[in-house]
């Protein structure tokens, strides 16, 4: 089944229908992806968001995956907070490379920050 956008119209070539049909789409109602600074996502439990320059969440994609740009290396990645953490803390086994622009000392600073956030999270659970 293929959908094509034609102006304000979405055209579907669905074999289940047997013919093409079109539906008017009000573009003011359709959700669009939004790009925000990483600080907008930062919280007490996920402080490393603030180290991301831009975060774009695709509307309707489900899950926690976003596109993010690292403030240090300027590379763009797709993933969730777990991958941001792996990138900044230079952790292996998460499908993302560690940031080459962060010193070992800066990575240790991020690790301490994340450890404190994990403590807060664990206290909330109990």
Secondary structure, 3 states (H helix, E strand, C coil): CEEEEECCEEEEECCCCCCCEEEECCCCCCCCCEEECHHHCCCCCCHHHHHEEEEEECCCCCCCCEEEEECCCCCEEEECHHHHHHHHHCCCCCCCCCCCCCCHHHHHHHHHHHHHHHHHHHHHHC
